[in-house]
Amino acid sequence: MDKRETIPTGGTFYPLVKELFDKKQKAAILYDDNGVTRANGLIESLFERDGHQWLKLEDQTEIRIDKLYAVNGTFSSDYSEC
């Protein structure tokens, strides 16, 4: 049986994203942008806008953290595409 690492139901990717930002490690991300979208790179900044937490990658891509499906092989518990 295959297993994959997931965040708990109702959990957030913020701690993982913050750790990658603090350690200046690259992120491989899947997120919702009117369909599953892939992004990669260093996280340049973390910020809040309109009551939501966001990240900005070095290529200036901005992603709402609650729209993340996966970060570096850790998946949202409700993501079932793979």
C-alpha positions as a printed Julia matrix, in Angstrom:
82×3 Matrix{Float64}:
  0.0    0.0     0.0
  1.37   3.42   -0.96
  1.68   6.05    1.72
  2.2    9.76    1.39
  2.9   12.44    3.92
 -0.04  14.75    4.57
 -0.86  17.66    6.8
 -3.71  16.95    9.24
 -7.29  17.65    8.19
 -7.94  21.32    8.86
 -4.2   21.95    9.1
 -2.16  24.54    7.25
  1.02  24.53    5.22
  2.18  27.71    6.96
  4.68  26.03    9.37
  6.31  24.13    6.48
  6.38  27.21    4.25
  7.85  29.3     7.1
 10.57  26.71    7.7
 11.54  26.69    4.01
 11.58  30.49    4.0
 13.72  30.69    7.16
 16.21  28.08    5.9
 16.26  29.57    2.37
 15.42  26.17    0.88
 13.66  25.67   -2.45
  9.98  24.82   -2.54
  8.24  22.56   -5.07
  4.59  23.54   -4.92
  1.25  22.38   -6.29
 -1.58  24.87   -5.86
 -5.02  25.8    -7.12
 -5.05  28.49   -9.8
 -8.22  27.54  -11.69
 -6.73  24.06  -11.92
 -3.69  22.36  -10.48
 -0.62  24.52  -11.07
  3.03  23.78  -10.38
  5.61  26.28   -9.1
  9.2   25.97   -7.89
 11.78  28.21   -6.3
 12.9   30.04   -3.21
 10.26  31.74   -1.11
 11.13  35.44   -1.2
  8.56  36.63    1.32
  5.57  35.71    3.48
  2.82  38.28    3.96
 -0.84  38.83    4.77
 -3.38  40.38    2.41
 -7.16  40.62    2.84
 -7.03  38.36    5.9
 -5.15  35.55    4.11
 -1.54  34.39    4.36
  0.46  34.5     1.13
  3.91  33.56   -0.11
  5.91  35.13   -2.91
  8.45  33.09   -4.86
 11.67  34.5    -6.29
 10.02  34.72   -9.75
  7.39  37.03   -8.14
  4.6   34.4    -8.25
  2.23  35.09   -5.36
  0.28  32.15   -3.92
 -2.31  32.12   -1.17
 -1.19  29.55    1.38
 -4.71  28.14    1.78
 -4.68  27.33   -1.97
 -1.7   24.95   -1.64
 -2.18  21.27   -2.45
  1.39  20.14   -1.82
  4.78  21.46   -0.74
  7.96  19.39   -1.2
  6.07  16.1    -1.22
  3.76  16.86    1.72
  0.13  16.97    0.6
 -3.1   18.43    1.86
 -5.12  15.59    3.42
 -8.05  16.29    1.07
 -5.98  16.36   -2.14
 -6.59  13.19   -4.15
 -5.25  13.92   -7.65
 -2.27  11.59   -7.33
